[in-house]
Amino acid sequence: MTTAPHTPYRVALIGYGLAGAAFHAPLIAATPGLRLAAVVTANPERRAQLAKEHPDAAPLDSPEQLFDRADEYDLVVVATPNRTHLPLARAALTAGLATVVDKPLATTAAEARALCGLAVSRGTLLTVFQNRRWDNDFLTARRLVEQGALGLVHRFESRFERFRPKPKAGWRELADPAEAGGTLYDLGSHLVDQALTLFGPVSSVYAEIDVRRDGAVVDDDAFLALTHTSGVRSHLWTSSIAPLGGPRLRVLGDSAGYVKHGLDPQEGDLRAGRRPDDGRSWGVEDPSRYGILGTDEKQARVPTLPGDYPAFYAGLAQSLATGTPPPVDPQDAVATLTVLEAARQSAAVGQTVPLG
């Protein structure tokens, strides 16, 4: 694998909307060994925001301007609308630049597979920003599963539910399949990735996908039932029209269960302008929000592990320096998209869809 010659590694970020400004830029800036060198955005308001938040990062007008100067950078981060992920990632890899793509890697599994093949043929690092692998609840559930604290797990339940009864303007609400909008590809990408990370490959998929809100033209409510080859069943919900949310996670084993309510605090902190390197504790949850481990007869609160979004870019910096695998294998994104495509097929025909 090709490694970059400069340290700190020079990072060019494409896009300074919510993903770029609230997630990628602050995490990159807080990571030893990385330097936010440039940001592609032509929007005057976002440029002003960039100058205030990251004054040392050079503003660029277009991706083409970036790729014309490819030798000035070591890593490209694609944080743009979903339909642009494929062409921008392809251009970055072709230019010989290590590449991070926000989820989903592409709009189809076939496109994602092709990108993985291009990265291998070029000997260039490719990875996907699946930050919710480092959510506090998921980290805690994963540790409990690995420690055997639940016994033999048979069901995993996971939800990302919101209440946004009126559609917002933007590409995520557009019906064109090329946009890969809707809640299934948005939050569903996280749900499926977490399920696959915990319990491995899937043998079949059943899904119910709906458009519920007045004026909506893209899915805003979905349920997926995955049967893993290990025998575990994952039940996943994502919704934009849930006035009362269920547990964020519930994991059931033959000796105990784990249930957790509420969201990891990291997203809220990043949106509010807090940063991982500002001297405060990061990703730490109030004890009143801890999850419960046990049975109906005997249960106790379990301290939630701190959330750790910074771990993604820390792992990436190590990969650039040593040639070790990136923090997220891009083939995992292919597997996730394969499940999402099967979910769409299942919802369309009203039947379970076998995989592999």
C-alpha positions in Angstrom: 0.0 0.0 0.0 1.3 3.4 -0.9 2.0 5.7 2.1 2.2 9.4 2.0 5.6 11.0 2.3 4.7 14.0 4.5 3.9 14.3 8.2 1.7 15.7 9.3 -0.3 14.3 6.5 -2.0 17.0 4.4 -5.7 16.5 4.2 -8.0 18.0 1.6 -11.7 18.0 2.5 -14.3 18.2 -0.2 -17.5 19.7 1.2 -18.2 22.0 4.1 -21.8 21.3 4.8 -23.0 19.5 8.0 -20.8 16.4 7.4 -17.7 18.4 6.5 -17.9 21.3 9.0 -19.4 19.5 12.0 -17.8 16.0 11.8 -14.8 15.7 9.5 -13.0 19.1 9.9 -12.9 19.2 13.7 -12.0 15.5 14.0 -9.2 15.9 11.4 -7.9 19.1 13.2 -7.8 17.2 16.5 -5.8 14.3 15.2 -2.0 14.2 15.8 -0.3 13.4 12.5 -3.0 15.1 10.3 -3.3 18.6 9.1 -6.4 20.1 7.5 -4.7 21.8 4.6 -7.5 22.6 2.2 -11.3 22.6 1.9 -13.3 22.6 -1.3 -16.4 24.9 -1.0 -17.5 27.6 -3.3 -20.3 28.8 -1.0 -19.4 32.3 0.4 -21.1 31.7 3.7 -19.3 28.4 4.2 -16.0 30.0 3.2 -16.5 32.6 5.9 -17.3 29.9 8.4 -14.1 28.0 7.3 -12.0 31.1 7.7 -13.3 31.5 11.3 -13.1 27.8 12.3 -9.9 26.7 10.4 -8.0 29.7 9.3 -5.0 27.7 8.2 -7.0 25.6 5.7 -6.9 27.0 2.1 -10.3 27.4 0.5 -10.6 25.8 -3.0 -13.2 26.5 -5.6 -13.8 23.0 -7.0 -12.6 19.4 -6.8 -10.9 19.9 -10.1 -8.7 22.6 -8.5 -7.8 20.1 -5.9 -6.9 17.3 -8.3 -4.9 19.7 -10.4 -2.7 20.1 -7.3 -2.8 16.5 -6.2 0.9 16.4 -5.3 0.2 19.0 -2.6 -2.0 16.6 -0.6 -1.8 13.1 0.9 -5.4 12.4 1.8 -8.8 13.4 0.4 -12.0 13.3 2.4 -15.3 13.2 0.4 -18.1 14.8 2.5 -20.5 15.7 -0.3 -24.0 14.5 -1.4 -24.3 10.8 -1.9 -24.6 10.9 -5.7 -21.1 12.5 -5.9 -19.3 10.0 -3.8 -18.4 7.7 -6.7 -17.0 10.2 -9.2 -15.1 12.1 -6.5 -13.6 9.0 -4.9 -12.7 7.6 -8.3 -10.9 10.9 -9.2 -9.0 10.9 -5.9 -7.9 7.3 -6.2 -6.9 7.9 -9.8 -4.8 10.8 -8.7 -3.0 8.5 -6.2 -4.5 10.0 -3.1 -5.6 8.1 -0.1 -9.3 8.5 0.2 -12.0 8.7 2.9 -15.6 8.6 1.7 -18.5 9.4 4.0 -21.1 6.7 4.1 -22.6 5.3 1.9 -19.4 4.6 -0.2 -21.5 4.7 -3.4 -25.2 4.5 -4.4 -25.0 0.8 -5.3 -23.0 -2.2 -4.2 -21.7 -2.6 -7.8 -20.3 0.9 -7.7 -18.7 0.4 -4.3 -17.2 -2.9 -5.4 -15.7 -1.1 -8.4 -14.2 1.5 -6.2 -12.6 -1.1 -4.0 -11.1 -2.8 -7.1 -9.7 0.6 -8.3 -8.1 1.2 -4.9 -6.5 -2.3 -4.9 -5.2 -1.8 -8.5 -3.7 1.6 -7.6 -2.3 0.4 -4.3 -4.1 3.3 -2.7 -5.8 3.4 0.7 -9.7 3.6 0.6 -11.9 3.7 3.6 -15.4 4.7 4.7 -16.4 7.1 7.5 -18.6 4.8 9.6 -18.4 7.0 12.8 -21.2 5.2 14.6 -19.0 2.2 15.1 -17.5 4.4 17.8 -20.9 5.4 19.4 -20.9 4.9 23.2 -23.8 2.5 23.2 -22.4 0.3 20.4 -19.0 0.1 22.0 -20.6 -1.0 25.2 -22.9 -3.5 23.6 -19.9 -4.9 21.6 -17.8 -5.3 24.7 -20.7 -7.1 26.5 -21.2 -9.5 23.6 -17.4 -10.2 23.3 -17.2 -10.8 27.1 -20.1 -13.3 27.0 -22.0 -11.2 29.5 -25.3 -12.0 27.7 -24.7 -15.6 27.0 -25.5 -16.8 23.5 -27.0 -13.8 21.7 -30.1 -14.5 19.6 -31.5 -11.0 18.8 -30.1 -7.6 18.2 -32.5 -4.6 18.1 -31.3 -1.2 17.0 -33.0 2.1 16.2 -32.3 5.5 14.9 -35.6 7.3 15.1 -36.5 11.0 14.8 -39.6 13.1 14.7 -39.4 15.4 11.6 -43.0 15.4 10.4 -42.3 18.0 7.7 -39.8 17.2 5.0 -36.8 19.6 4.8 -35.4 21.0 1.5 -32.3 19.3 0.3 -31.0 16.4 -1.7 -31.9 13.8 1.0 -35.5 14.4 0.2 -35.3 14.0 -3.6 -36.9 11.0 -5.2 -34.2 10.4 -7.9 -32.6 7.0 -7.0 -29.3 8.5 -8.1 -29.4 10.8 -5.0 -29.5 7.8 -2.6 -31.7 9.9 -0.3 -34.2 8.8 2.3 -33.7 7.4 5.7 -32.8 3.9 4.6 -29.5 5.0 3.0 -28.9 7.7 5.6 -29.4 6.2 9.0 -30.0 2.7 7.7 -26.4 2.6 6.5 -25.3 2.9 10.2 -27.8 0.4 11.4 -26.8 -2.3 9.0 -23.0 -1.6 9.4 -23.3 -2.0 13.1 -25.3 -5.3 12.8 -22.8 -6.7 10.4 -19.9 -5.6 12.5 -21.3 -7.3 15.6 -22.8 -10.5 14.1 -21.3 -11.1 10.7 -22.7 -11.9 7.2 -26.4 -12.0 6.5 -28.2 -14.9 4.8 -31.6 -13.2 4.2 -33.3 -9.8 4.5 -36.9 -8.8 5.0 -37.9 -5.2 5.0 -40.9 -2.8 5.2 -40.1 0.6 3.7 -42.7 3.5 3.6 -43.2 7.1 2.7 -45.4 8.4 5.5 -45.1 12.2 5.7 -47.3 14.6 3.7 -45.3 15.9 0.8 -42.5 13.4 1.1 -41.3 11.6 -2.0 -38.6 9.4 -0.5 -38.6 6.8 2.2 -38.9 8.1 5.8 -39.9 5.0 7.8 -38.2 1.6 7.5 -37.9 -1.8 9.3 -35.3 -4.4 8.4 -35.1 -8.0 9.7 -31.8 -9.6 9.0 -30.9 -13.2 9.6 -27.2 -13.7 10.1 -25.4 -16.8 9.1 -24.5 -17.1 12.7 -28.2 -17.6 13.6 -28.6 -14.1 15.2 -31.5 -12.1 14.0 -31.1 -8.3 13.8 -34.2 -6.1 13.9 -33.5 -2.6 12.7 -35.7 0.6 12.6 -35.1 4.0 11.1 -37.7 6.7 11.0 -38.3 10.4 10.5 -41.8 10.2 11.9 -41.4 8.6 15.4 -43.0 11.0 18.0 -41.9 8.5 20.7 -38.6 6.6 20.2 -37.9 3.1 21.4 -34.7 1.9 23.0 -31.6 2.8 21.0 -30.3 -0.7 21.5 -31.6 -4.0 22.9 -29.5 -7.1 22.8 -30.9 -10.4 24.0 -29.0 -13.5 25.0 -29.9 -16.7 26.7 -28.6 -15.5 30.1 -29.1 -11.7 30.1 -30.1 -8.7 28.0 -28.8 -5.2 27.6 -31.0 -2.2 26.9 -29.9 1.3 26.2 -31.9 4.5 25.7 -30.8 7.8 24.3 -28.2 8.9 21.7 -24.4 9.1 22.1 -23.5 12.8 23.0 -20.8 13.2 20.4 -22.9 14.3 17.5 -24.7 16.9 19.6 -21.4 18.2 20.9 -19.9 18.5 17.4 -23.0 20.3 16.1 -22.7 22.7 19.1 -19.2 23.5 18.2 -17.4 21.5 20.9 -14.2 19.8 19.9 -12.4 16.6 21.0 -9.2 18.6 21.8 -10.8 21.5 23.8 -9.7 20.1 27.1 -13.0 18.7 28.3 -13.9 15.1 28.7 -15.0 13.7 25.3 -17.8 11.2 24.7 -18.5 10.7 28.4 -22.2 10.1 29.3 -24.0 11.1 32.4 -24.5 8.1 34.7 -28.3 8.7 34.7 -28.3 7.6 31.0 -26.4 4.3 31.5 -28.0 1.2 30.1 -29.3 -1.8 32.0 -27.9 -5.3 32.0 -29.6 -8.4 33.4 -33.0 -10.0 33.5 -36.5 -9.0 34.8 -35.6 -10.6 38.1 -32.1 -9.1 38.5 -30.6 -6.2 36.7 -28.1 -3.4 37.2 -26.9 -0.3 35.4 -23.7 -0.7 33.3 -21.4 2.3 32.8 -21.4 3.3 29.2 -18.0 3.3 27.5 -17.0 6.8 26.3 -17.8 7.4 22.6 -14.7 7.8 20.5 -15.2 9.3 17.0 -11.6 10.6 17.1 -10.5 6.9 16.9 -11.4 6.8 13.2 -8.9 9.5 12.2 -6.3 8.3 14.7 -6.5 4.9 13.1 -6.3 6.4 9.7 -3.2 8.4 10.6 -1.6 5.1 11.7 -2.6 3.4 8.5 -0.9 6.2 6.5 2.2 6.0 8.5 2.6 2.2 8.7 0.6 0.7 5.8 -1.7 -1.2 8.2 -5.3 -1.7 7.2 -7.6 1.3 7.6 -10.1 1.6 10.5 -13.0 0.6 8.2 -12.5 -2.0 5.4 -14.2 -0.6 2.3 -15.5 -4.1 1.5 -17.7 -3.7 4.6 -19.4 -0.9 2.8 -20.1 -3.2 -0.2 -21.7 -5.7 2.2 -23.8 -2.9 3.8 -25.0 -1.7 0.4 -25.8 -5.3 -0.6 -28.1 -5.6 2.4 -29.8 -2.2 1.7 -30.4 -3.2 -1.9 -31.9 -6.5 -0.8 -34.1 -4.5 1.7 -35.5 -2.4 -1.2 -36.2 -5.6 -3.2 -37.9 -7.2 -0.2 -40.1 -4.2 0.4 -41.1 -4.0 -3.2 -42.2 -7.7 -3.5 -43.3 -8.2 0.1 -41.0 -11.2 0.6 -37.8 -12.3 2.3 -34.8 -12.0 0.0 -32.0 -14.6 0.3 -28.4 -13.5 0.1 -25.5 -15.7 -1.0 
